[in-house]
Amino acid sequence: MPRRAHVVHREVPPDAKFGSRPLQKFINRVMVDGKKGLAETIVYSALTIVERQAHQNPVDIFDQAMRNVTPVLEVKP
C-alpha cells in the first residue's frame, strides 16, 4: 500500500474457454507457484466430468456451487 499514490485495481479478464470472470478467479485460486496451465487443466477437466454426469451447462453448475458455499449472513467482530 503506497502512502501517496492510489492503488490501481486491475479487472480480472474472463477465462478463455467459457468467458466467465468468477471461473477465472477460481482458476487463479487453484493456481500454485504460477502454474496457470496446470490449474486450467484441473478445473476444465473437472467441469467436463460434471458436464458428462449432469448433462447441463458446467458454468451454471459452477455458479450454483459458488452460491451454495458463500455465507448468507456476514458476521462482524
PyMOL Python script that loads the backbone (N, CA, C, O; Angstrom):
from pymol import cmd

cmd.read_pdbstr("""\
ATOM      1  N   MET A   1       0.832  -1.172   0.000  1.00  0.00           N
ATOM      2  CA  MET A   1       0.000   0.000   0.000  1.00  0.00           C
ATOM      3  C   MET A   1       0.881   1.242   0.000  1.00  0.00           C
ATOM      4  O   MET A   1       1.523   1.543   1.006  1.00  0.00           O
ATOM      5  N   PRO A   2       0.919   1.955  -1.099  1.00  0.00           N
ATOM      6  CA  PRO A   2       1.683   3.197  -1.117  1.00  0.00           C
ATOM      7  C   PRO A   2       0.980   4.273  -0.297  1.00  0.00           C
ATOM      8  O   PRO A   2      -0.243   4.270  -0.155  1.00  0.00           O
ATOM      9  N   ARG A   3       1.770   5.180   0.233  1.00  0.00           N
ATOM     10  CA  ARG A   3       1.188   6.234   1.066  1.00  0.00           C
ATOM     11  C   ARG A   3       0.581   7.355   0.235  1.00  0.00           C
ATOM     12  O   ARG A   3      -0.431   7.937   0.627  1.00  0.00           O
ATOM     13  N   ARG A   4       1.181   7.662  -0.898  1.00  0.00           N
ATOM     14  CA  ARG A   4       0.715   8.813  -1.676  1.00  0.00           C
ATOM     15  C   ARG A   4      -0.130   8.417  -2.884  1.00  0.00           C
ATOM     16  O   ARG A   4      -1.195   8.990  -3.117  1.00  0.00           O
ATOM     17  N   ALA A   5       0.331   7.464  -3.630  1.00  0.00           N
ATOM     18  CA  ALA A   5      -0.359   7.109  -4.875  1.00  0.00           C
ATOM     19  C   ALA A   5      -1.567   6.227  -4.577  1.00  0.00           C
ATOM     20  O   ALA A   5      -1.621   5.535  -3.561  1.00  0.00           O
ATOM     21  N   HIS A   6      -2.523   6.274  -5.483  1.00  0.00           N
ATOM     22  CA  HIS A   6      -3.695   5.423  -5.357  1.00  0.00           C
ATOM     23  C   HIS A   6      -3.382   4.045  -5.929  1.00  0.00           C
ATOM     24  O   HIS A   6      -2.652   3.921  -6.912  1.00  0.00           O
ATOM     25  N   VAL A   7      -3.931   3.036  -5.316  1.00  0.00           N
ATOM     26  CA  VAL A   7      -3.735   1.674  -5.783  1.00  0.00           C
ATOM     27  C   VAL A   7      -4.686   1.437  -6.955  1.00  0.00           C
ATOM     28  O   VAL A   7      -5.891   1.660  -6.837  1.00  0.00           O
ATOM     29  N   VAL A   8      -4.149   0.992  -8.065  1.00  0.00           N
ATOM     30  CA  VAL A   8      -4.954   0.714  -9.243  1.00  0.00           C
ATOM     31  C   VAL A   8      -5.342  -0.757  -9.205  1.00  0.00           C
ATOM     32  O   VAL A   8      -4.485  -1.637  -9.283  1.00  0.00           O
ATOM     33  N   HIS A   9      -6.637  -1.017  -9.084  1.00  0.00           N
ATOM     34  CA  HIS A   9      -7.128  -2.382  -9.056  1.00  0.00           C
ATOM     35  C   HIS A   9      -7.376  -2.843 -10.486  1.00  0.00           C
ATOM     36  O   HIS A   9      -8.106  -2.208 -11.246  1.00  0.00           O
ATOM     37  N   ARG A  10      -6.753  -3.956 -10.829  1.00  0.00           N
ATOM     38  CA  ARG A  10      -6.930  -4.491 -12.178  1.00  0.00           C
ATOM     39  C   ARG A  10      -8.163  -5.383 -12.219  1.00  0.00           C
ATOM     40  O   ARG A  10      -8.437  -6.133 -11.282  1.00  0.00           O
ATOM     41  N   GLU A  11      -8.887  -5.292 -13.302  1.00  0.00           N
ATOM     42  CA  GLU A  11     -10.057  -6.132 -13.507  1.00  0.00           C
ATOM     43  C   GLU A  11      -9.588  -7.499 -14.014  1.00  0.00           C
ATOM     44  O   GLU A  11      -8.743  -7.582 -14.905  1.00  0.00           O
ATOM     45  N   VAL A  12     -10.142  -8.564 -13.440  1.00  0.00           N
ATOM     46  CA  VAL A  12      -9.757  -9.914 -13.847  1.00  0.00           C
ATOM     47  C   VAL A  12     -10.402 -10.207 -15.196  1.00  0.00           C
ATOM     48  O   VAL A  12     -11.623 -10.108 -15.324  1.00  0.00           O
ATOM     49  N   PRO A  13      -9.615 -10.563 -16.202  1.00  0.00           N
ATOM     50  CA  PRO A  13     -10.214 -10.878 -17.509  1.00  0.00           C
ATOM     51  C   PRO A  13     -10.955 -12.216 -17.449  1.00  0.00           C
ATOM     52  O   PRO A  13     -10.579 -13.084 -16.662  1.00  0.00           O
ATOM     53  N   PRO A  14     -11.988 -12.400 -18.253  1.00  0.00           N
ATOM     54  CA  PRO A  14     -12.707 -13.676 -18.244  1.00  0.00           C
ATOM     55  C   PRO A  14     -11.838 -14.805 -18.793  1.00  0.00           C
ATOM     56  O   PRO A  14     -10.887 -14.574 -19.540  1.00  0.00           O
ATOM     57  N   ASP A  15     -12.187 -16.026 -18.404  1.00  0.00           N
ATOM     58  CA  ASP A  15     -11.383 -17.158 -18.870  1.00  0.00           C
ATOM     59  C   ASP A  15     -11.602 -17.387 -20.363  1.00  0.00           C
ATOM     60  O   ASP A  15     -12.588 -16.931 -20.942  1.00  0.00           O
ATOM     61  N   ALA A  16     -10.664 -18.099 -20.965  1.00  0.00           N
ATOM     62  CA  ALA A  16     -10.648 -18.239 -22.419  1.00  0.00           C
ATOM     63  C   ALA A  16     -11.721 -19.189 -22.943  1.00  0.00           C
ATOM     64  O   ALA A  16     -12.239 -18.986 -24.042  1.00  0.00           O
ATOM     65  N   LYS A  17     -12.058 -20.209 -22.185  1.00  0.00           N
ATOM     66  CA  LYS A  17     -12.949 -21.237 -22.704  1.00  0.00           C
ATOM     67  C   LYS A  17     -14.431 -20.876 -22.542  1.00  0.00           C
ATOM     68  O   LYS A  17     -15.211 -21.043 -23.479  1.00  0.00           O
ATOM     69  N   PHE A  18     -14.823 -20.384 -21.364  1.00  0.00           N
ATOM     70  CA  PHE A  18     -16.236 -20.124 -21.096  1.00  0.00           C
ATOM     71  C   PHE A  18     -16.573 -18.642 -21.002  1.00  0.00           C
ATOM     72  O   PHE A  18     -17.747 -18.280 -21.082  1.00  0.00           O
ATOM     73  N   GLY A  19     -15.588 -17.781 -20.837  1.00  0.00           N
ATOM     74  CA  GLY A  19     -15.838 -16.355 -20.739  1.00  0.00           C
ATOM     75  C   GLY A  19     -16.448 -15.926 -19.423  1.00  0.00           C
ATOM     76  O   GLY A  19     -17.251 -14.993 -19.386  1.00  0.00           O
ATOM     77  N   SER A  20     -16.079 -16.597 -18.334  1.00  0.00           N
ATOM     78  CA  SER A  20     -16.653 -16.321 -17.022  1.00  0.00           C
ATOM     79  C   SER A  20     -15.586 -15.735 -16.102  1.00  0.00           C
ATOM     80  O   SER A  20     -14.516 -16.321 -15.939  1.00  0.00           O
ATOM     81  N   ARG A  21     -15.872 -14.582 -15.502  1.00  0.00           N
ATOM     82  CA  ARG A  21     -14.924 -13.961 -14.571  1.00  0.00           C
ATOM     83  C   ARG A  21     -14.810 -14.729 -13.255  1.00  0.00           C
ATOM     84  O   ARG A  21     -13.692 -14.918 -12.774  1.00  0.00           O
ATOM     85  N   PRO A  22     -15.922 -15.186 -12.644  1.00  0.00           N
ATOM     86  CA  PRO A  22     -15.768 -15.968 -11.399  1.00  0.00           C
ATOM     87  C   PRO A  22     -14.985 -17.260 -11.609  1.00  0.00           C
ATOM     88  O   PRO A  22     -14.252 -17.696 -10.720  1.00  0.00           O
ATOM     89  N   LEU A  23     -15.135 -17.867 -12.768  1.00  0.00           N
ATOM     90  CA  LEU A  23     -14.380 -19.084 -13.062  1.00  0.00           C
ATOM     91  C   LEU A  23     -12.887 -18.777 -13.164  1.00  0.00           C
ATOM     92  O   LEU A  23     -12.060 -19.567 -12.710  1.00  0.00           O
ATOM     93  N   GLN A  24     -12.536 -17.627 -13.760  1.00  0.00           N
ATOM     94  CA  GLN A  24     -11.133 -17.235 -13.855  1.00  0.00           C
ATOM     95  C   GLN A  24     -10.567 -16.938 -12.475  1.00  0.00           C
ATOM     96  O   GLN A  24      -9.411 -17.263 -12.206  1.00  0.00           O
ATOM     97  N   LYS A  25     -11.355 -16.326 -11.591  1.00  0.00           N
ATOM     98  CA  LYS A  25     -10.899 -16.079 -10.223  1.00  0.00           C
ATOM     99  C   LYS A  25     -10.653 -17.402  -9.494  1.00  0.00           C
ATOM    100  O   LYS A  25      -9.699 -17.530  -8.727  1.00  0.00           O
ATOM    101  N   PHE A  26     -11.524 -18.383  -9.742  1.00  0.00           N
ATOM    102  CA  PHE A  26     -11.351 -19.694  -9.123  1.00  0.00           C
ATOM    103  C   PHE A  26     -10.093 -20.379  -9.651  1.00  0.00           C
ATOM    104  O   PHE A  26      -9.360 -21.000  -8.881  1.00  0.00           O
ATOM    105  N   ILE A  27      -9.837 -20.274 -10.940  1.00  0.00           N
ATOM    106  CA  ILE A  27      -8.616 -20.845 -11.525  1.00  0.00           C
ATOM    107  C   ILE A  27      -7.385 -20.192 -10.901  1.00  0.00           C
ATOM    108  O   ILE A  27      -6.395 -20.867 -10.620  1.00  0.00           O
ATOM    109  N   ASN A  28      -7.448 -18.877 -10.685  1.00  0.00           N
ATOM    110  CA  ASN A  28      -6.322 -18.190 -10.054  1.00  0.00           C
ATOM    111  C   ASN A  28      -6.106 -18.657  -8.627  1.00  0.00           C
ATOM    112  O   ASN A  28      -4.968 -18.686  -8.160  1.00  0.00           O
ATOM    113  N   ARG A  29      -7.165 -19.022  -7.922  1.00  0.00           N
ATOM    114  CA  ARG A  29      -7.031 -19.538  -6.561  1.00  0.00           C
ATOM    115  C   ARG A  29      -6.474 -20.960  -6.548  1.00  0.00           C
ATOM    116  O   ARG A  29      -5.749 -21.338  -5.628  1.00  0.00           O
ATOM    117  N   VAL A  30      -6.808 -21.737  -7.557  1.00  0.00           N
ATOM    118  CA  VAL A  30      -6.295 -23.106  -7.647  1.00  0.00           C
ATOM    119  C   VAL A  30      -4.815 -23.104  -8.012  1.00  0.00           C
ATOM    120  O   VAL A  30      -4.075 -24.018  -7.649  1.00  0.00           O
ATOM    121  N   MET A  31      -4.392 -22.072  -8.732  1.00  0.00           N
ATOM    122  CA  MET A  31      -3.017 -21.984  -9.229  1.00  0.00           C
ATOM    123  C   MET A  31      -2.009 -21.965  -8.081  1.00  0.00           C
ATOM    124  O   MET A  31      -2.168 -21.219  -7.114  1.00  0.00           O
ATOM    125  N   VAL A  32      -0.959 -22.802  -8.201  1.00  0.00           N
ATOM    126  CA  VAL A  32       0.117 -22.870  -7.214  1.00  0.00           C
ATOM    127  C   VAL A  32       1.435 -22.626  -7.936  1.00  0.00           C
ATOM    128  O   VAL A  32       1.693 -23.226  -8.979  1.00  0.00           O
ATOM    129  N   ASP A  33       2.261 -21.756  -7.391  1.00  0.00           N
ATOM    130  CA  ASP A  33       3.589 -21.446  -7.926  1.00  0.00           C
ATOM    131  C   ASP A  33       3.544 -20.937  -9.369  1.00  0.00           C
ATOM    132  O   ASP A  33       4.476 -21.182 -10.135  1.00  0.00           O
ATOM    133  N   GLY A  34       2.484 -20.237  -9.744  1.00  0.00           N
ATOM    134  CA  GLY A  34       2.406 -19.657 -11.080  1.00  0.00           C
ATOM    135  C   GLY A  34       2.109 -20.638 -12.192  1.00  0.00           C
ATOM    136  O   GLY A  34       2.269 -20.290 -13.361  1.00  0.00           O
ATOM    137  N   LYS A  35       1.684 -21.845 -11.881  1.00  0.00           N
ATOM    138  CA  LYS A  35       1.392 -22.869 -12.894  1.00  0.00           C
ATOM    139  C   LYS A  35      -0.060 -22.736 -13.349  1.00  0.00           C
ATOM    140  O   LYS A  35      -0.910 -23.550 -12.989  1.00  0.00           O
ATOM    141  N   LYS A  36      -0.330 -21.715 -14.134  1.00  0.00           N
ATOM    142  CA  LYS A  36      -1.694 -21.438 -14.562  1.00  0.00           C
ATOM    143  C   LYS A  36      -2.210 -22.492 -15.538  1.00  0.00           C
ATOM    144  O   LYS A  36      -3.391 -22.839 -15.503  1.00  0.00           O
ATOM    145  N   GLY A  37      -1.352 -22.997 -16.394  1.00  0.00           N
ATOM    146  CA  GLY A  37      -1.775 -24.028 -17.339  1.00  0.00           C
ATOM    147  C   GLY A  37      -2.245 -25.280 -16.632  1.00  0.00           C
ATOM    148  O   GLY A  37      -3.239 -25.887 -17.030  1.00  0.00           O
ATOM    149  N   LEU A  38      -1.540 -25.670 -15.590  1.00  0.00           N
ATOM    150  CA  LEU A  38      -1.932 -26.848 -14.817  1.00  0.00           C
ATOM    151  C   LEU A  38      -3.251 -26.598 -14.089  1.00  0.00           C
ATOM    152  O   LEU A  38      -4.108 -27.480 -14.040  1.00  0.00           O
ATOM    153  N   ALA A  39      -3.416 -25.407 -13.527  1.00  0.00           N
ATOM    154  CA  ALA A  39      -4.659 -25.070 -12.831  1.00  0.00           C
ATOM    155  C   ALA A  39      -5.840 -25.075 -13.800  1.00  0.00           C
ATOM    156  O   ALA A  39      -6.917 -25.563 -13.458  1.00  0.00           O
ATOM    157  N   GLU A  40      -5.647 -24.537 -15.003  1.00  0.00           N
ATOM    158  CA  GLU A  40      -6.714 -24.554 -16.001  1.00  0.00           C
ATOM    159  C   GLU A  40      -7.053 -25.981 -16.410  1.00  0.00           C
ATOM    160  O   GLU A  40      -8.224 -26.319 -16.582  1.00  0.00           O
ATOM    161  N   THR A  41      -6.033 -26.816 -16.566  1.00  0.00           N
ATOM    162  CA  THR A  41      -6.281 -28.216 -16.928  1.00  0.00           C
ATOM    163  C   THR A  41      -7.103 -28.916 -15.862  1.00  0.00           C
ATOM    164  O   THR A  41      -8.028 -29.660 -16.187  1.00  0.00           O
ATOM    165  N   ILE A  42      -6.782 -28.690 -14.589  1.00  0.00           N
ATOM    166  CA  ILE A  42      -7.511 -29.324 -13.487  1.00  0.00           C
ATOM    167  C   ILE A  42      -8.963 -28.865 -13.468  1.00  0.00           C
ATOM    168  O   ILE A  42      -9.873 -29.689 -13.382  1.00  0.00           O
ATOM    169  N   VAL A  43      -9.185 -27.565 -13.546  1.00  0.00           N
ATOM    170  CA  VAL A  43     -10.547 -27.023 -13.447  1.00  0.00           C
ATOM    171  C   VAL A  43     -11.371 -27.414 -14.663  1.00  0.00           C
ATOM    172  O   VAL A  43     -12.522 -27.826 -14.522  1.00  0.00           O
ATOM    173  N   TYR A  44     -10.799 -27.291 -15.857  1.00  0.00           N
ATOM    174  CA  TYR A  44     -11.562 -27.630 -17.065  1.00  0.00           C
ATOM    175  C   TYR A  44     -11.874 -29.123 -17.147  1.00  0.00           C
ATOM    176  O   TYR A  44     -12.946 -29.498 -17.622  1.00  0.00           O
ATOM    177  N   SER A  45     -10.962 -29.978 -16.694  1.00  0.00           N
ATOM    178  CA  SER A  45     -11.262 -31.412 -16.703  1.00  0.00           C
ATOM    179  C   SER A  45     -12.354 -31.738 -15.689  1.00  0.00           C
ATOM    180  O   SER A  45     -13.191 -32.606 -15.938  1.00  0.00           O
ATOM    181  N   ALA A  46     -12.353 -31.051 -14.549  1.00  0.00           N
ATOM    182  CA  ALA A  46     -13.420 -31.258 -13.569  1.00  0.00           C
ATOM    183  C   ALA A  46     -14.761 -30.794 -14.131  1.00  0.00           C
ATOM    184  O   ALA A  46     -15.786 -31.433 -13.894  1.00  0.00           O
ATOM    185  N   LEU A  47     -14.760 -29.695 -14.867  1.00  0.00           N
ATOM    186  CA  LEU A  47     -16.005 -29.201 -15.461  1.00  0.00           C
ATOM    187  C   LEU A  47     -16.523 -30.120 -16.558  1.00  0.00           C
ATOM    188  O   LEU A  47     -17.735 -30.263 -16.718  1.00  0.00           O
ATOM    189  N   THR A  48     -15.626 -30.748 -17.318  1.00  0.00           N
ATOM    190  CA  THR A  48     -16.096 -31.704 -18.335  1.00  0.00           C
ATOM    191  C   THR A  48     -16.689 -32.942 -17.682  1.00  0.00           C
ATOM    192  O   THR A  48     -17.657 -33.504 -18.195  1.00  0.00           O
ATOM    193  N   ILE A  49     -16.127 -33.377 -16.562  1.00  0.00           N
ATOM    194  CA  ILE A  49     -16.699 -34.521 -15.836  1.00  0.00           C
ATOM    195  C   ILE A  49     -18.087 -34.168 -15.320  1.00  0.00           C
ATOM    196  O   ILE A  49     -19.014 -34.973 -15.415  1.00  0.00           O
ATOM    197  N   VAL A  50     -18.229 -32.961 -14.775  1.00  0.00           N
ATOM    198  CA  VAL A  50     -19.531 -32.511 -14.272  1.00  0.00           C
ATOM    199  C   VAL A  50     -20.531 -32.420 -15.419  1.00  0.00           C
ATOM    200  O   VAL A  50     -21.694 -32.791 -15.260  1.00  0.00           O
ATOM    201  N   GLU A  51     -20.088 -31.934 -16.559  1.00  0.00           N
ATOM    202  CA  GLU A  51     -20.986 -31.813 -17.713  1.00  0.00           C
ATOM    203  C   GLU A  51     -21.453 -33.179 -18.193  1.00  0.00           C
ATOM    204  O   GLU A  51     -22.617 -33.346 -18.557  1.00  0.00           O
ATOM    205  N   ARG A  52     -20.552 -34.157 -18.195  1.00  0.00           N
ATOM    206  CA  ARG A  52     -20.936 -35.504 -18.632  1.00  0.00           C
ATOM    207  C   ARG A  52     -21.932 -36.136 -17.674  1.00  0.00           C
ATOM    208  O   ARG A  52     -22.850 -36.833 -18.106  1.00  0.00           O
ATOM    209  N   GLN A  53     -21.760 -35.901 -16.375  1.00  0.00           N
ATOM    210  CA  GLN A  53     -22.635 -36.544 -15.395  1.00  0.00           C
ATOM    211  C   GLN A  53     -23.977 -35.840 -15.256  1.00  0.00           C
ATOM    212  O   GLN A  53     -25.005 -36.500 -15.105  1.00  0.00           O
ATOM    213  N   ALA A  54     -23.987 -34.507 -15.303  1.00  0.00           N
ATOM    214  CA  ALA A  54     -25.217 -33.766 -15.055  1.00  0.00           C
ATOM    215  C   ALA A  54     -25.975 -33.406 -16.329  1.00  0.00           C
ATOM    216  O   ALA A  54     -27.160 -33.081 -16.267  1.00  0.00           O
ATOM    217  N   HIS A  55     -25.311 -33.457 -17.483  1.00  0.00           N
ATOM    218  CA  HIS A  55     -25.922 -33.098 -18.772  1.00  0.00           C
ATOM    219  C   HIS A  55     -26.485 -31.672 -18.744  1.00  0.00           C
ATOM    220  O   HIS A  55     -27.559 -31.402 -19.281  1.00  0.00           O
ATOM    221  N   GLN A  56     -25.731 -30.762 -18.102  1.00  0.00           N
ATOM    222  CA  GLN A  56     -26.105 -29.353 -18.042  1.00  0.00           C
ATOM    223  C   GLN A  56     -24.877 -28.509 -18.348  1.00  0.00           C
ATOM    224  O   GLN A  56     -23.765 -29.021 -18.476  1.00  0.00           O
ATOM    225  N   ASN A  57     -25.102 -27.210 -18.463  1.00  0.00           N
ATOM    226  CA  ASN A  57     -24.001 -26.282 -18.695  1.00  0.00           C
ATOM    227  C   ASN A  57     -23.089 -26.266 -17.460  1.00  0.00           C
ATOM    228  O   ASN A  57     -23.567 -25.997 -16.358  1.00  0.00           O
ATOM    229  N   PRO A  58     -21.799 -26.546 -17.615  1.00  0.00           N
ATOM    230  CA  PRO A  58     -20.922 -26.625 -16.439  1.00  0.00           C
ATOM    231  C   PRO A  58     -20.725 -25.285 -15.743  1.00  0.00           C
ATOM    232  O   PRO A  58     -20.476 -25.261 -14.537  1.00  0.00           O
ATOM    233  N   VAL A  59     -20.827 -24.168 -16.462  1.00  0.00           N
ATOM    234  CA  VAL A  59     -20.654 -22.862 -15.822  1.00  0.00           C
ATOM    235  C   VAL A  59     -21.845 -22.558 -14.920  1.00  0.00           C
ATOM    236  O   VAL A  59     -21.673 -21.953 -13.861  1.00  0.00           O
ATOM    237  N   ASP A  60     -23.048 -22.965 -15.319  1.00  0.00           N
ATOM    238  CA  ASP A  60     -24.220 -22.781 -14.466  1.00  0.00           C
ATOM    239  C   ASP A  60     -24.097 -23.607 -13.187  1.00  0.00           C
ATOM    240  O   ASP A  60     -24.454 -23.143 -12.104  1.00  0.00           O
ATOM    241  N   ILE A  61     -23.596 -24.820 -13.317  1.00  0.00           N
ATOM    242  CA  ILE A  61     -23.396 -25.674 -12.147  1.00  0.00           C
ATOM    243  C   ILE A  61     -22.322 -25.087 -11.248  1.00  0.00           C
ATOM    244  O   ILE A  61     -22.445 -25.132 -10.024  1.00  0.00           O
ATOM    245  N   PHE A  62     -21.262 -24.533 -11.846  1.00  0.00           N
ATOM    246  CA  PHE A  62     -20.212 -23.888 -11.060  1.00  0.00           C
ATOM    247  C   PHE A  62     -20.755 -22.678 -10.307  1.00  0.00           C
ATOM    248  O   PHE A  62     -20.443 -22.491  -9.130  1.00  0.00           O
ATOM    249  N   ASP A  63     -21.565 -21.854 -10.974  1.00  0.00           N
ATOM    250  CA  ASP A  63     -22.153 -20.684 -10.313  1.00  0.00           C
ATOM    251  C   ASP A  63     -23.071 -21.098  -9.163  1.00  0.00           C
ATOM    252  O   ASP A  63     -23.070 -20.465  -8.107  1.00  0.00           O
ATOM    253  N   GLN A  64     -23.841 -22.142  -9.364  1.00  0.00           N
ATOM    254  CA  GLN A  64     -24.719 -22.642  -8.299  1.00  0.00           C
ATOM    255  C   GLN A  64     -23.900 -23.164  -7.126  1.00  0.00           C
ATOM    256  O   GLN A  64     -24.264 -22.944  -5.970  1.00  0.00           O
ATOM    257  N   ALA A  65     -22.813 -23.842  -7.406  1.00  0.00           N
ATOM    258  CA  ALA A  65     -21.943 -24.347  -6.334  1.00  0.00           C
ATOM    259  C   ALA A  65     -21.313 -23.198  -5.564  1.00  0.00           C
ATOM    260  O   ALA A  65     -21.189 -23.269  -4.341  1.00  0.00           O
ATOM    261  N   MET A  66     -20.912 -22.135  -6.263  1.00  0.00           N
ATOM    262  CA  MET A  66     -20.332 -20.984  -5.580  1.00  0.00           C
ATOM    263  C   MET A  66     -21.371 -20.277  -4.713  1.00  0.00           C
ATOM    264  O   MET A  66     -21.042 -19.788  -3.633  1.00  0.00           O
ATOM    265  N   ARG A  67     -22.624 -20.217  -5.174  1.00  0.00           N
ATOM    266  CA  ARG A  67     -23.684 -19.629  -4.348  1.00  0.00           C
ATOM    267  C   ARG A  67     -23.949 -20.486  -3.119  1.00  0.00           C
ATOM    268  O   ARG A  67     -24.275 -19.956  -2.057  1.00  0.00           O
ATOM    269  N   ASN A  68     -23.814 -21.806  -3.246  1.00  0.00           N
ATOM    270  CA  ASN A  68     -24.071 -22.698  -2.115  1.00  0.00           C
ATOM    271  C   ASN A  68     -23.001 -22.576  -1.032  1.00  0.00           C
ATOM    272  O   ASN A  68     -23.302 -22.762   0.147  1.00  0.00           O
ATOM    273  N   VAL A  69     -21.767 -22.271  -1.406  1.00  0.00           N
ATOM    274  CA  VAL A  69     -20.702 -22.233  -0.399  1.00  0.00           C
ATOM    275  C   VAL A  69     -20.479 -20.840   0.177  1.00  0.00           C
ATOM    276  O   VAL A  69     -19.769 -20.713   1.174  1.00  0.00           O
ATOM    277  N   THR A  70     -21.056 -19.785  -0.408  1.00  0.00           N
ATOM    278  CA  THR A  70     -20.865 -18.454   0.150  1.00  0.00           C
ATOM    279  C   THR A  70     -21.767 -18.295   1.367  1.00  0.00           C
ATOM    280  O   THR A  70     -22.884 -18.812   1.386  1.00  0.00           O
ATOM    281  N   PRO A  71     -21.289 -17.588   2.375  1.00  0.00           N
ATOM    282  CA  PRO A  71     -22.119 -17.406   3.579  1.00  0.00           C
ATOM    283  C   PRO A  71     -23.300 -16.484   3.303  1.00  0.00           C
ATOM    284  O   PRO A  71     -23.199 -15.532   2.529  1.00  0.00           O
ATOM    285  N   VAL A  72     -24.415 -16.784   3.947  1.00  0.00           N
ATOM    286  CA  VAL A  72     -25.624 -15.997   3.761  1.00  0.00           C
ATOM    287  C   VAL A  72     -25.594 -14.761   4.661  1.00  0.00           C
ATOM    288  O   VAL A  72     -26.064 -13.691   4.275  1.00  0.00           O
ATOM    289  N   LEU A  73     -25.041 -14.917   5.856  1.00  0.00           N
ATOM    290  CA  LEU A  73     -25.020 -13.852   6.839  1.00  0.00           C
ATOM    291  C   LEU A  73     -23.592 -13.450   7.131  1.00  0.00           C
ATOM    292  O   LEU A  73     -22.752 -14.303   7.414  1.00  0.00           O
ATOM    293  N   GLU A  74     -23.307 -12.164   7.066  1.00  0.00           N
ATOM    294  CA  GLU A  74     -21.956 -11.678   7.355  1.00  0.00           C
ATOM    295  C   GLU A  74     -21.869 -11.351   8.839  1.00  0.00           C
ATOM    296  O   GLU A  74     -22.704 -10.617   9.367  1.00  0.00           O
ATOM    297  N   VAL A  75     -20.858 -11.896   9.513  1.00  0.00           N
ATOM    298  CA  VAL A  75     -20.660 -11.654  10.936  1.00  0.00           C
ATOM    299  C   VAL A  75     -19.461 -10.728  11.093  1.00  0.00           C
ATOM    300  O   VAL A  75     -18.366 -11.024  10.616  1.00  0.00           O
ATOM    301  N   LYS A  76     -19.685  -9.599  11.773  1.00  0.00           N
ATOM    302  CA  LYS A  76     -18.597  -8.658  12.011  1.00  0.00           C
ATOM    303  C   LYS A  76     -18.187  -8.719  13.464  1.00  0.00           C
ATOM    304  O   LYS A  76     -19.035  -8.852  14.347  1.00  0.00           O
ATOM    305  N   PRO A  77     -16.882  -8.622  13.723  1.00  0.00           N
ATOM    306  CA  PRO A  77     -16.441  -8.676  15.122  1.00  0.00           C
ATOM    307  C   PRO A  77     -16.784  -7.411  15.879  1.00  0.00           C
ATOM    308  O   PRO A  77     -16.480  -7.301  17.067  1.00  0.00           O
TER     309      PRO A  77
END
""", "prot")
cmd.dss("prot")
cmd.show_as("cartoon", "prot")
cmd.util.cbc("prot")
cmd.orient("prot")
